[in-house]
Amino acid sequence: MYCTVKINTHDSGGKMTGSGTGFYFDYLSANGRVMPLVVTNRHVVEGEWGSSFRVHISVVNDGKAMPSGVCEHVVINNIQNEWVFHPDPLVVGGAR
């Protein structure tokens, strides 16, 4: 999967309220658990009820990642309490 993701946000009725981009990566925690994360700017997701993520899938040919032409669309509702914001409000990033 490529690391750049498209983020659309929506209200509880499903109406789109905003959009932005984020970056996907796997975080290896201290206990060895891999946690998938999307990092984005605070203003993209703060106060939003739900988010959808569009990710581009890659394939590996001869050791190189290549576009597959396939996109996955992941929707997470009631996500507002799942975002983790930097403790300093002047830092604009957030992760899920």
LINCORSUL-V443504 format. One record per residue. NEAR is the number of other ideal C-beta (glycine too) atoms within 12 Angstrom. D_FIRST is the distance of its C-alpha to the first C-alpha in whole Angstrom. Layout:
# LINCORSUL-V443504
NEAR|D_FIRST + NEAR|D_FIRST
This chain:
# LINCORSUL-V443504
25|0 + 23|4 + 18|6 + 21|9 + 32|10 + 26|13 + 37|15 + 29|18 + 35|21 + 24|24 + 19|27 + 14|29 + 10|30 + 14|26 + 13|27 + 18|25 + 24|26 + 24|24 + 22|20 + 30|18 + 22|15 + 34|13 + 27|11 + 29|9 + 20|9 + 15|11 + 19|15 + 12|17 + 11|20 + 7|24 + 8|24 + 8|21 + 10|19 + 11|15 + 17|15 + 23|12 + 24|13 + 37|13 + 31|15 + 35|17 + 24|21 + 25|23 + 20|25 + 32|22 + 38|22 + 26|25 + 19|28 + 33|25 + 26|26 + 30|22 + 37|19 + 30|16 + 34|13 + 25|11 + 26|7 + 22|6 + 20|4 + 20|5 + 16|8 + 12|10 + 10|14 + 7|16 + 7|14 + 9|12 + 15|9 + 15|9 + 15|9 + 16|9 + 9|11 + 15|10 + 19|9 + 18|10 + 17|12 + 24|13 + 19|17 + 24|19 + 19|22 + 15|25 + 30|22 + 23|25 + 16|26 + 19|22 + 31|21 + 22|23 + 25|24 + 17|26 + 10|29 + 9|31 + 12|31 + 9|31 + 14|27 + 18|25 + 26|22 + 32|20 + 25|18 + 34|17
